[in-house]
Amino acid sequence: MRLVIDRDVPVPMSDGVVLRADVYRPDTSRPLPALLQRTPYGKGSSAGGRSLDWMRLVEAGYGLVVQDVRGRYASGGVFRPFADDAADGRDTVEWAAGRDWCDGSVGMIGRSYEGAAQWHAAAAAPPALRALAPHVAAADPYEGWTYLGGAFQLGFCLHWVLGDLLHGQVERAGGTAADVRAVTEALDGIDELYRAPWRALPLLDRLAPYYREWLEHPGPDAHWRGLAAAPDGRRPPALVVGGWYDIFLPGTLRTPSPRPGDRLLIGPWSHCVTGGVFPERRYGLAADEAEFDMTAAHLAFFERHLKGGTEQAGPPVEVFASGADRWTAPAGPPGSDSVPLALHLDSDGDARTRHGSGALHHAPPRREVTDVYRYDPRDPVPTAGGATCMTGMLVGADCGPLDQRAVEDRPDVLCYTGPRLEAPLTVSGQVVAELYVSSSAPDTDFTAKLVDVHPDGRAEILCDGVVRTGHRARLDGVRPPVPDTVHALPVAAGTVVHVFRPGHRVRLEVSSSNFPRFDLNPNTGGTPLTLADAPVATAVNRVHHGPGRPSRLLLPVRPGPPDAHDAA
């Protein structure tokens, strides 16, 4: 097939700024649907992205438009993350629909920020936009992107800005040769920078002022509402793709206004690891995006929604069930066919470390017991895998299903472990730790982590979450809890579809830090912007359990084994 490739095509926006796009299309006189990818990562190197074969898209009869977003690479204007993507997305969709080679229908593709840009374009409701395919993305730039449970996602945000948004674009951001060196040095020393992130602020204030704005707005206020995408029920159908260890999975699962024609795919992937192979875990060949054939899934979806095909694009929901390590096609999204199973926390008063007395029981405990630990921000619990995206992201060195035993040997980690299972236990949906807690500090964090303990002792992280107590109180419309008062605190630990096999055990970890994935809570009520000037304090934190304070782990359990489904 002969291709026509046009580089740096000008695309005028309604405010007069000109963005630039590369266009790839078959050399034919027949009008074609357009696929639009809007990227901040350089249109010249990301056509189709990591997951899609752009040549197959074009050969299947689509015109592919890959555009640098405003203020990035060849496009004019100033880059402000998320702020201009609704209007610019709308203008670009209408521009593509009006090309003489286009039949008037447009779909959108792309990963990460490119996926968020799709939700923003859909919120602007351009009539020509007929289908979306956001991949490992979220529509809300606050919860689950920049913050989670009130904690700043330091590990991701600082590395994203320095490594993906500034490195290679310093001059474009108005920087000098000295700034180029400073960004490189910051990336090389990012592990040390995580412990003193305020040291990066003078550099970021010059090159990426939006980073300080994120820190200045630690709650979901008007600033974030102005940046969020909120497509209504009239939006086009979406092929939504996520990963169990992707940092944006919470936002992926909060699909704006679900509608008929949507399709949800979730695999055993992190944000950047797409082969299903992590340093300590292999999920099998079927887990590889290439073996799954993500391009074919997109083509089937667009055939139906852009070309009027009558064949189904695939099952509405298709997820990889870890533990069973196979694809399944449940009737609905995770949790839709599950029932809650309560496992009650119990101990003899010392659940510290995996060697302590912490236990999970079906029956509520008969006595009131308190487990106590100290959280010192100067010696935080280190991040050990999970749904994070920091350094080493391409090889999965700091994300995914890592062994937690080293973390569980720390005295500031409480471990509650169930008995060995005699039959498979399928957990499908959002996992929540309903805790009764108290703290000596005016503000602190509580973390919850679901772990699969293998017969050989390996403790594999499945999902985890965090809640900043002051943030939770403000969301509930009440004052932060008074120090040393007991209060109920639900901690969303994430969403899974996982089969605990016979002989395995369920474990809940509770602590108060997960660093550097989340910024350190100084236990003083301070924010990320005050850490440079204010001292930190050690908090004495307590988890209470018993008849009057029924702390428990709520597992969404699906009866019976998962139904196997071959994604190929």
Backbone torsions as a table, in degrees:
resi	resn	phi	psi	omega
1	MET	NA	131.8	177.1
2	ARG	-83.3	133.9	-177.8
3	LEU	-108.9	152.0	170.0
4	VAL	-113.0	124.2	179.8
5	ILE	-123.9	120.6	177.6
6	ASP	-113.7	124.9	-176.1
7	ARG	-100.8	146.9	173.1
8	ASP	53.4	43.0	178.5
9	VAL	-70.5	128.0	-179.8
10	PRO	-73.1	135.5	177.8
11	VAL	-126.2	102.2	-177.1
12	PRO	-75.0	136.0	175.3
13	MET	-92.3	165.4	-175.6
14	SER	-66.4	-19.9	178.0
15	ASP	-95.4	7.8	176.0
16	GLY	96.0	-14.3	177.2
17	VAL	-70.2	140.6	-179.3
18	VAL	-106.8	121.9	173.4
19	LEU	-99.3	160.0	-176.5
20	ARG	-120.0	143.9	-178.0
21	ALA	-139.4	151.4	167.8
22	ASP	-102.3	138.8	-177.6
23	VAL	-121.5	126.7	177.6
24	TYR	-118.6	128.0	-179.4
25	ARG	-156.7	156.2	175.0
26	PRO	-66.6	148.7	176.8
27	ASP	-82.6	86.0	-177.8
28	THR	-145.2	155.0	177.1
29	SER	-89.2	-5.3	-179.5
30	ARG	-79.7	127.9	178.6
31	PRO	-61.9	144.5	-174.0
32	LEU	-126.5	153.6	168.0
33	PRO	-69.3	154.4	178.0
34	ALA	-107.0	143.9	170.4
35	LEU	-114.3	127.0	-174.5
36	LEU	-113.3	129.3	175.1
37	GLN	-122.9	116.6	179.8
38	ARG	-107.1	119.1	-169.5
39	THR	-131.3	144.1	170.5
40	PRO	-92.9	3.4	-170.3
41	TYR	-106.1	12.2	176.2
42	GLY	98.2	105.7	-177.1
43	LYS	-62.3	-25.6	-177.4
44	GLY	-72.3	-16.0	-176.4
45	SER	-124.1	3.6	-173.6
46	SER	-129.5	24.8	178.2
47	ALA	-58.3	118.5	-178.4
48	GLY	84.9	-25.6	-178.3
49	GLY	78.3	-174.4	-175.5
50	ARG	-68.7	-24.8	-169.0
51	SER	-100.8	-15.5	-173.7
52	LEU	-119.4	144.4	175.0
53	ASP	-91.7	102.9	-174.0
54	TRP	-63.0	-32.6	-179.9
55	MET	-63.8	-39.4	177.7
56	ARG	-65.6	-35.6	177.2
57	LEU	-61.9	-45.1	-178.8
58	VAL	-69.4	-43.3	180.0
59	GLU	-63.1	-25.8	178.5
60	ALA	-79.0	-0.1	175.0
61	GLY	98.6	39.7	176.0
62	TYR	-125.5	146.0	167.8
63	GLY	-90.0	125.2	-176.8
64	LEU	-102.5	120.4	178.4
65	VAL	-109.7	117.2	179.7
66	VAL	-114.8	116.4	-170.2
67	GLN	-120.2	135.7	167.9
68	ASP	-72.8	128.3	178.5
69	VAL	-68.3	168.3	-176.1
70	ARG	-53.3	130.2	175.5
71	GLY	79.7	8.1	-178.1
72	ARG	-121.2	135.3	174.9
73	TYR	51.6	-114.3	-172.2
74	ALA	-85.3	-6.1	-175.3
75	SER	-89.7	148.2	179.6
76	GLY	-79.9	176.5	178.0
77	GLY	89.5	-174.9	-178.2
78	VAL	-111.7	132.1	-179.7
79	PHE	-78.0	122.0	174.0
80	ARG	-131.1	104.4	-172.9
81	PRO	-49.1	125.8	174.7
82	PHE	74.5	-22.6	-168.1
83	ALA	-66.8	-34.2	-173.4
84	ASP	-110.8	4.9	-171.0
85	ASP	-74.8	-23.9	176.9
86	ALA	-69.9	-54.7	-178.1
87	ALA	-66.4	-43.9	-179.6
88	ASP	-67.2	-36.1	176.6
89	GLY	-64.4	-44.0	177.1
90	ARG	-59.4	-48.6	-177.8
91	ASP	-62.5	-38.8	-177.7
92	THR	-72.4	-38.3	175.9
93	VAL	-59.5	-46.8	-179.3
94	GLU	-67.0	-34.5	176.2
95	TRP	-63.4	-46.9	-178.8
96	ALA	-63.3	-41.9	-179.3
97	ALA	-62.7	-25.2	-178.9
98	GLY	-89.7	0.0	178.4
99	ARG	-69.2	149.3	-177.9
100	ASP	-68.1	-18.0	178.6
101	TRP	-89.8	-7.9	-174.7
102	CYS	-98.6	143.8	-179.9
103	ASP	-87.3	6.1	176.6
104	GLY	98.2	-3.2	178.7
105	SER	-113.5	141.1	-174.4
106	VAL	-133.2	137.1	168.7
107	GLY	-117.8	164.6	179.4
108	MET	-126.0	147.4	180.0
109	ILE	-133.8	166.7	171.3
110	GLY	137.8	155.9	-178.8
111	ARG	-102.3	154.5	167.3
112	SER	58.8	-123.3	179.7
113	TYR	-57.5	-34.8	178.4
114	GLU	-61.1	-33.4	176.4
115	GLY	-72.5	-40.8	175.9
116	ALA	-60.2	-39.3	178.5
117	ALA	-61.5	-28.4	176.9
118	GLN	-68.1	-44.2	178.9
119	TRP	-63.0	-37.3	178.6
120	HIS	-66.9	-41.9	177.1
121	ALA	-62.2	-41.2	179.9
122	ALA	-63.8	-33.5	178.7
123	ALA	-64.1	-27.8	177.8
124	ALA	-81.6	-9.0	171.2
125	ALA	56.2	50.7	172.7
126	PRO	-68.3	131.7	-174.8
127	PRO	-59.5	-29.3	-176.3
128	ALA	-76.5	-13.2	-177.4
129	LEU	-79.4	113.3	-172.2
130	ARG	-110.8	-14.9	-177.1
131	ALA	-161.4	147.7	178.2
132	LEU	-124.3	155.7	173.9
133	ALA	-144.1	65.9	179.6
134	PRO	-72.5	129.1	-173.1
135	HIS	-118.8	125.6	-176.9
136	VAL	41.1	63.5	-174.2
137	ALA	-145.1	172.0	178.0
138	ALA	-144.9	151.4	179.3
139	ALA	-86.6	-21.1	-176.8
140	ASP	-101.9	113.1	-178.7
141	PRO	-76.5	-3.1	178.6
142	TYR	-94.9	-77.4	-172.4
143	GLU	-75.4	117.8	179.3
144	GLY	89.6	-5.2	175.4
145	TRP	-114.8	-64.0	-179.9
146	THR	-93.9	-36.8	178.2
147	TYR	-126.8	159.3	170.1
148	LEU	-144.4	121.7	-179.7
149	GLY	59.8	23.7	-178.5
150	GLY	91.5	-8.2	178.6
151	ALA	-95.0	136.0	179.8
152	PHE	-73.3	131.1	-179.3
153	GLN	-80.7	72.9	-172.7
154	LEU	-60.1	-47.7	-175.4
155	GLY	-56.1	-43.0	178.7
156	PHE	-76.6	-52.5	-169.4
157	CYS	-61.5	-45.6	-177.8
158	LEU	-66.4	-41.9	179.6
159	HIS	-69.3	-37.9	179.8
160	TRP	-61.3	-47.4	-177.6
161	VAL	-66.7	-48.4	-177.8
162	LEU	-69.5	-43.4	-171.5
163	GLY	-88.8	-41.4	-173.7
164	ASP	-98.4	-31.9	-176.4
165	LEU	-98.1	-30.5	-177.5
166	LEU	-104.0	-44.1	-175.6
167	HIS	-58.4	122.5	-175.8
168	GLY	88.1	-7.5	-179.3
169	GLN	-130.0	19.7	-176.1
170	VAL	-62.2	-47.4	179.9
171	GLU	-61.5	-39.5	179.3
172	ARG	-61.8	-32.0	178.9
173	ALA	-83.1	6.0	177.9
174	GLY	92.3	13.4	-177.7
175	GLY	-86.2	168.0	179.9
176	THR	-103.9	177.7	175.7
177	ALA	-60.9	-34.6	177.0
178	ALA	-66.0	-35.8	177.6
179	ASP	-67.4	-36.0	176.4
180	VAL	-58.4	-46.8	179.1
181	ARG	-65.0	-38.5	-178.5
182	ALA	-64.9	-40.0	178.2
183	VAL	-65.2	-43.3	178.5
184	THR	-61.8	-44.3	179.1
185	GLU	-64.6	-36.9	178.2
186	ALA	-64.5	-41.8	178.4
187	LEU	-66.2	-42.2	179.7
188	ASP	-64.0	-31.1	-178.8
189	GLY	-109.9	31.2	-171.0
190	ILE	-68.3	-27.9	178.7
191	ASP	-62.4	-39.3	176.3
192	GLU	-74.0	-34.4	-179.1
193	LEU	-66.6	-31.8	177.9
194	TYR	-57.4	-33.5	-177.9
195	ARG	-78.9	-17.4	176.7
196	ALA	-139.2	62.4	-171.3
197	PRO	-64.9	-19.4	179.0
198	TRP	-64.8	-19.7	179.1
199	ARG	-66.2	-21.5	179.5
200	ALA	-84.9	-11.8	-172.0
201	LEU	-62.8	-42.5	178.4
202	PRO	-58.2	-40.2	178.1
203	LEU	-67.5	-45.2	-177.4
204	LEU	-71.3	-30.5	176.7
205	ASP	-61.3	-34.0	178.7
206	ARG	-78.1	-40.0	-169.4
207	LEU	-103.2	-28.6	-175.5
208	ALA	-143.4	67.9	-174.8
209	PRO	-60.9	-18.2	178.7
210	TYR	-65.2	-24.4	180.0
211	TYR	-63.2	-43.6	177.3
212	ARG	-64.2	-35.9	177.8
213	GLU	-59.6	-39.8	177.8
214	TRP	-60.2	-43.0	-178.8
215	LEU	-70.1	-31.7	-179.0
216	GLU	-73.7	-10.9	-177.6
217	HIS	-128.0	73.8	-177.4
218	PRO	-74.7	-8.1	177.7
219	GLY	-115.3	163.4	-177.1
220	PRO	-77.7	69.7	-174.1
221	ASP	-93.7	-165.3	-177.0
222	ALA	-61.8	-31.3	177.8
223	HIS	-57.0	-48.7	-177.7
224	TRP	-74.0	-35.7	177.8
225	ARG	-61.8	-32.1	177.4
226	GLY	-71.7	-18.0	-179.7
227	LEU	-100.3	-11.4	-175.2
228	ALA	-78.9	149.2	173.8
229	ALA	-95.6	133.8	-178.6
230	ALA	-136.2	70.4	176.6
231	PRO	-63.0	144.3	179.8
232	ASP	-92.6	-173.0	-175.9
233	GLY	-64.8	-10.4	179.3
234	ARG	-87.8	-0.1	-177.1
235	ARG	-62.8	159.2	179.3
236	PRO	-72.1	162.8	177.3
237	PRO	-63.6	153.0	-174.5
238	ALA	-131.2	136.1	167.3
239	LEU	-93.1	104.9	-174.0
240	VAL	-102.2	122.7	-177.3
241	VAL	-118.5	130.9	178.9
242	GLY	-137.4	175.2	178.2
243	GLY	-132.0	142.6	-178.7
244	TRP	-61.1	-28.6	179.0
245	TYR	-111.3	25.3	175.9
246	ASP	-86.6	137.0	-178.4
247	ILE	-61.4	-26.4	-176.1
248	PHE	-97.4	12.0	-177.3
249	LEU	-57.3	-40.8	178.2
250	PRO	-56.1	-42.1	178.1
251	GLY	-72.1	-33.7	176.8
252	THR	-59.6	-41.4	-177.2
253	LEU	-77.4	-17.7	174.4
254	ARG	-90.0	59.8	-179.1
255	THR	-61.5	124.6	-179.4
256	PRO	-61.2	126.1	173.5
257	SER	45.6	70.0	178.9
258	PRO	-52.0	143.3	-176.1
259	ARG	-145.7	163.1	177.5
260	PRO	-58.5	142.8	-178.5
261	GLY	97.7	-15.3	176.8
262	ASP	-65.8	153.1	173.9
263	ARG	-138.0	135.5	-178.5
264	LEU	-118.0	125.5	175.8
265	LEU	-123.5	129.3	175.3
266	ILE	-134.3	123.5	-179.3
267	GLY	-117.0	176.3	-179.8
268	PRO	-83.5	62.3	-173.5
269	TRP	-122.8	156.4	167.7
270	SER	-100.3	-168.1	-177.8
271	HIS	-65.4	-32.9	-176.4
272	CYS	-120.5	-17.0	178.9
273	VAL	-91.9	110.2	-173.5
274	THR	-112.7	1.4	-177.2
275	GLY	-95.1	-2.0	-177.8
276	GLY	71.4	18.1	-180.0
277	VAL	-122.6	116.5	178.1
278	PHE	-115.0	165.8	-176.5
279	PRO	-55.0	-31.2	-176.5
280	GLU	-119.4	11.0	-175.3
281	ARG	-157.7	133.0	173.3
282	ARG	-120.6	128.7	-177.8
283	TYR	-95.8	1.0	179.4
284	GLY	99.2	162.2	-174.8
285	LEU	-60.8	-35.4	-178.2
286	ALA	-64.1	-17.5	-179.0
287	ALA	-81.3	-11.0	-178.3
288	ASP	-73.6	129.4	176.8
289	GLU	-54.9	-37.1	180.0
290	ALA	-66.0	-41.7	178.0
291	GLU	-68.2	-39.9	175.3
292	PHE	-61.4	-32.3	-178.1
293	ASP	69.6	74.0	-178.8
294	MET	-63.7	-32.5	178.0
295	THR	-63.6	-42.3	179.1
296	ALA	-63.0	-38.4	178.4
297	ALA	-62.8	-40.3	177.6
298	HIS	-66.3	-43.9	-178.6
299	LEU	-62.7	-41.1	178.8
300	ALA	-63.6	-39.5	179.9
301	PHE	-66.1	-46.3	-178.5
302	PHE	-72.0	-30.5	175.9
303	GLU	-58.7	-39.7	-178.6
304	ARG	-75.3	-41.6	-169.2
305	HIS	-100.0	-14.9	176.6
306	LEU	-110.8	-25.5	-177.4
307	LYS	-113.5	1.0	176.6
308	GLY	77.2	22.3	178.7
309	GLY	-64.4	153.7	-178.1
310	THR	-100.9	-13.8	179.6
311	GLU	-73.5	142.3	174.3
312	GLN	-64.2	143.0	-179.1
313	ALA	-76.6	-6.2	-176.5
314	GLY	135.5	175.7	178.8
315	PRO	-61.6	145.6	-178.4
316	PRO	-57.4	-33.2	178.9
317	VAL	-131.2	131.1	178.1
318	GLU	-141.7	117.5	-175.6
319	VAL	-133.1	151.5	176.9
320	PHE	-92.2	120.5	179.3
321	ALA	-89.9	106.6	177.0
322	SER	-69.5	160.9	-172.6
323	GLY	86.9	-57.6	169.3
324	ALA	-78.0	-25.8	178.2
325	ASP	55.6	54.2	176.7
326	ARG	-153.9	159.1	178.2
327	TRP	-77.9	142.6	176.9
328	THR	-131.5	156.8	178.2
329	ALA	-125.5	76.7	-179.9
330	PRO	-68.4	167.8	-176.9
331	ALA	-72.1	-19.8	-178.5
332	GLY	-153.1	-177.1	-179.4
333	PRO	-65.8	164.4	-179.0
334	PRO	-51.4	130.3	-179.5
335	GLY	97.1	-16.0	-174.8
336	SER	-70.1	-24.3	-179.7
337	ASP	-120.4	27.5	-177.0
338	SER	-108.7	159.8	174.0
339	VAL	-123.0	146.1	-176.3
340	PRO	-73.8	136.2	172.5
341	LEU	-116.2	119.9	-179.2
342	ALA	-95.0	123.5	172.5
343	LEU	-112.9	119.0	-171.5
344	HIS	-88.5	138.5	178.3
345	LEU	-76.0	139.8	178.7
346	ASP	-151.6	157.3	175.1
347	SER	-170.1	175.9	172.8
348	ASP	-96.9	14.0	178.5
349	GLY	110.3	2.9	177.0
350	ASP	-147.9	89.0	178.2
351	ALA	-94.8	12.0	-179.0
352	ARG	-67.0	135.9	179.8
353	THR	67.3	165.8	178.6
354	ARG	-71.4	-10.2	178.9
355	HIS	-93.8	-0.3	-178.7
356	GLY	-78.8	-168.0	-174.2
357	SER	-98.4	10.0	-178.8
358	GLY	-63.1	133.9	-176.8
359	ALA	-140.9	158.4	173.0
360	LEU	-116.6	127.6	-178.4
361	HIS	-128.7	149.4	174.1
362	HIS	-68.9	-37.7	-178.9
363	ALA	-87.1	141.8	177.1
364	PRO	-63.0	146.5	177.4
365	PRO	-68.3	155.8	-176.7
366	ARG	-97.6	-5.2	-177.5
367	ARG	-133.5	154.6	178.2
368	GLU	-85.9	126.1	-177.7
369	VAL	-137.5	149.1	177.8
370	THR	-126.6	132.3	173.0
371	ASP	-103.6	132.6	-172.7
372	VAL	-121.8	140.1	171.8
373	TYR	-149.2	163.4	178.5
374	ARG	-107.0	131.6	174.1
375	TYR	-107.9	115.3	179.3
376	ASP	-111.0	112.4	-180.0
377	PRO	-59.3	-18.8	178.7
378	ARG	-80.7	-9.8	178.4
379	ASP	-140.8	68.8	-172.8
380	PRO	-77.4	159.9	171.5
381	VAL	-66.0	125.4	-177.2
382	PRO	-76.2	146.2	173.0
383	THR	-62.5	132.0	178.9
384	ALA	-136.0	77.7	178.7
385	GLY	81.4	-160.1	-176.4
386	GLY	92.3	-163.6	-175.2
387	ALA	-89.4	68.9	179.6
388	THR	-122.9	168.8	-177.7
389	CYS	-148.9	90.9	-175.8
390	MET	-128.3	-138.0	177.2
391	THR	-70.9	156.3	-179.4
392	GLY	67.9	22.8	-171.5
393	MET	-64.5	-32.0	-175.0
394	LEU	-73.8	-22.4	-179.2
395	VAL	-107.3	-0.6	177.9
396	GLY	71.3	23.4	-175.0
397	ALA	-66.2	-27.7	-177.0
398	ASP	-122.6	20.2	179.0
399	CYS	-137.6	173.8	174.5
400	GLY	84.2	-165.1	-169.6
401	PRO	-82.2	71.1	-179.8
402	LEU	-87.2	155.6	178.2
403	ASP	-71.0	132.5	-175.1
404	GLN	-100.1	5.0	-171.8
405	ARG	-62.2	-36.1	178.4
406	ALA	-64.4	-40.0	176.8
407	VAL	-65.2	-40.3	-175.0
408	GLU	-73.6	-6.4	174.9
409	ASP	-87.9	-2.8	-179.2
410	ARG	-81.6	142.8	-180.0
411	PRO	-74.1	-7.5	176.5
412	ASP	-100.5	19.6	176.6
413	VAL	-123.6	118.5	175.1
414	LEU	-87.4	137.7	-179.0
415	CYS	-126.5	124.8	177.1
416	TYR	-119.1	118.2	-170.2
417	THR	-122.0	134.0	177.9
418	GLY	-83.7	173.4	178.1
419	PRO	-72.1	165.2	175.4
420	ARG	-63.1	134.3	-176.5
421	LEU	-78.6	141.5	177.4
422	GLU	-97.4	-14.8	179.8
423	ALA	-143.2	159.6	179.0
424	PRO	-61.0	145.3	177.0
425	LEU	-125.9	114.0	-178.2
426	THR	-98.1	116.4	178.4
427	VAL	-104.0	125.1	-176.6
428	SER	-141.4	105.8	178.5
429	GLY	135.9	-164.7	-177.3
430	GLN	-82.2	131.0	178.8
431	VAL	-95.5	132.9	-177.6
432	VAL	-131.7	132.7	170.3
433	ALA	-99.4	113.4	176.6
434	GLU	-93.7	102.6	-171.3
435	LEU	-111.1	148.4	167.0
436	TYR	-107.8	116.5	-169.9
437	VAL	-130.4	163.5	168.2
438	SER	-149.5	161.9	-178.3
439	SER	-148.4	146.8	173.1
440	SER	-73.4	-12.5	-175.4
441	ALA	-96.5	153.4	176.7
442	PRO	-70.5	-20.1	176.7
443	ASP	-155.2	138.1	178.5
444	THR	-156.1	179.1	177.1
445	ASP	-113.7	153.0	167.0
446	PHE	-129.4	131.2	179.0
447	THR	-111.3	152.5	176.6
448	ALA	-136.1	136.6	-176.1
449	LYS	-138.2	127.9	175.8
450	LEU	-93.0	129.4	-173.3
451	VAL	-129.8	139.1	172.4
452	ASP	-99.4	112.7	-179.9
453	VAL	-92.3	116.1	-178.3
454	HIS	-78.9	162.4	179.5
455	PRO	-57.3	-29.2	179.2
456	ASP	-85.1	3.9	178.4
457	GLY	98.3	-14.3	178.6
458	ARG	-56.4	132.5	-176.7
459	ALA	-113.4	97.1	-171.8
460	GLU	-93.9	120.6	178.0
461	ILE	-68.1	134.8	176.4
462	LEU	-106.8	-44.5	179.0
463	CYS	-163.7	162.1	179.0
464	ASP	-158.5	164.0	179.9
465	GLY	-154.4	179.3	-176.2
466	VAL	-149.4	150.6	172.1
467	VAL	-137.8	129.7	172.7
468	ARG	-90.1	120.8	-168.3
469	THR	-61.9	-39.6	177.8
470	GLY	-64.2	-39.3	178.0
471	HIS	-63.2	-46.1	-179.6
472	ARG	-59.5	-41.7	179.8
473	ALA	-63.3	-43.9	-179.3
474	ARG	-64.5	-36.8	176.1
475	LEU	-63.4	-35.5	179.2
476	ASP	-80.6	-3.8	178.3
477	GLY	76.7	26.8	179.4
478	VAL	-126.7	169.4	177.7
479	ARG	-74.4	149.4	175.3
480	PRO	-55.8	147.6	-175.8
481	PRO	-63.1	143.7	175.5
482	VAL	-68.7	138.6	179.1
483	PRO	-50.6	139.9	176.3
484	ASP	69.1	15.5	172.1
485	THR	-100.4	139.8	-177.7
486	VAL	-82.5	135.2	178.3
487	HIS	-148.0	154.0	178.3
488	ALA	-77.8	138.8	-177.8
489	LEU	-142.7	104.3	173.9
490	PRO	-78.0	132.5	177.7
491	VAL	-120.0	111.1	176.3
492	ALA	-73.0	118.4	-175.5
493	ALA	-95.4	1.5	178.3
494	GLY	113.9	179.8	-176.9
495	THR	-120.8	137.8	179.9
496	VAL	-140.3	159.6	157.2
497	VAL	-127.3	105.6	-170.8
498	HIS	-144.6	140.9	176.8
499	VAL	-106.7	113.2	169.8
500	PHE	-77.7	119.6	-175.8
501	ARG	-81.5	160.5	174.8
502	PRO	-55.9	140.1	-177.4
503	GLY	89.5	-14.0	176.6
504	HIS	-87.5	167.0	179.0
505	ARG	-131.6	149.7	176.1
506	VAL	-91.2	133.3	177.6
507	ARG	-131.4	140.1	171.3
508	LEU	-113.5	125.8	172.1
509	GLU	-101.0	138.5	174.6
510	VAL	-128.7	131.4	175.7
511	SER	-154.2	-157.2	-176.4
512	SER	-136.4	11.6	176.9
513	SER	-156.1	156.4	177.6
514	ASN	-155.3	84.4	-165.3
515	PHE	-116.3	134.0	13.9
516	PRO	-99.1	14.6	176.9
517	ARG	-53.2	-47.1	177.0
518	PHE	-113.4	147.8	177.7
519	ASP	-64.6	159.0	-177.7
520	LEU	-79.1	130.0	171.9
521	ASN	-81.6	120.5	-176.6
522	PRO	-75.0	-2.8	-180.0
523	ASN	67.4	18.5	-178.3
524	THR	-119.7	-4.1	-172.9
525	GLY	90.5	4.6	179.6
526	GLY	-74.6	168.2	179.4
527	THR	-115.6	172.0	178.2
528	PRO	-56.1	-23.7	-179.2
529	LEU	-84.1	-12.8	-177.7
530	THR	-100.9	-3.4	-172.6
531	LEU	-64.1	-30.7	-177.3
532	ALA	-70.0	-25.0	-171.5
533	ASP	-109.2	-16.3	-173.4
534	ALA	-115.1	146.6	176.4
535	PRO	-72.4	162.3	174.5
536	VAL	-105.3	163.4	-178.8
537	ALA	-132.1	150.8	173.4
538	THR	-83.9	133.1	179.8
539	ALA	-104.3	139.0	169.4
540	VAL	-96.4	108.4	-174.9
541	ASN	-109.0	145.1	-174.7
542	ARG	-131.9	142.2	170.0
543	VAL	-115.4	122.5	-176.5
544	HIS	-104.5	141.2	177.6
545	HIS	-149.8	142.9	-178.7
546	GLY	158.8	-173.6	-176.7
547	PRO	-58.3	-37.9	-178.7
548	GLY	-89.4	-13.5	-179.9
549	ARG	-135.5	76.0	-169.3
550	PRO	-78.8	71.1	174.7
551	SER	-62.8	135.5	-175.6
552	ARG	-156.3	158.3	173.4
553	LEU	-102.1	123.9	178.5
554	LEU	-101.0	113.8	178.8
555	LEU	-106.0	127.7	173.8
556	PRO	-80.7	107.6	-171.4
557	VAL	-104.2	132.3	176.7
558	ARG	-101.2	122.8	-178.6
559	PRO	-62.3	140.3	175.4
560	GLY	79.0	168.2	179.1
561	PRO	-74.4	156.2	177.3
562	PRO	-65.6	146.6	176.5
563	ASP	-80.5	125.4	-179.6
564	ALA	-69.2	144.6	176.0
565	HIS	-146.7	129.5	-179.6
566	ASP	-88.4	111.5	-177.3
567	ALA	-70.2	-15.8	-178.8
568	ALA	-74.5	NA	NA
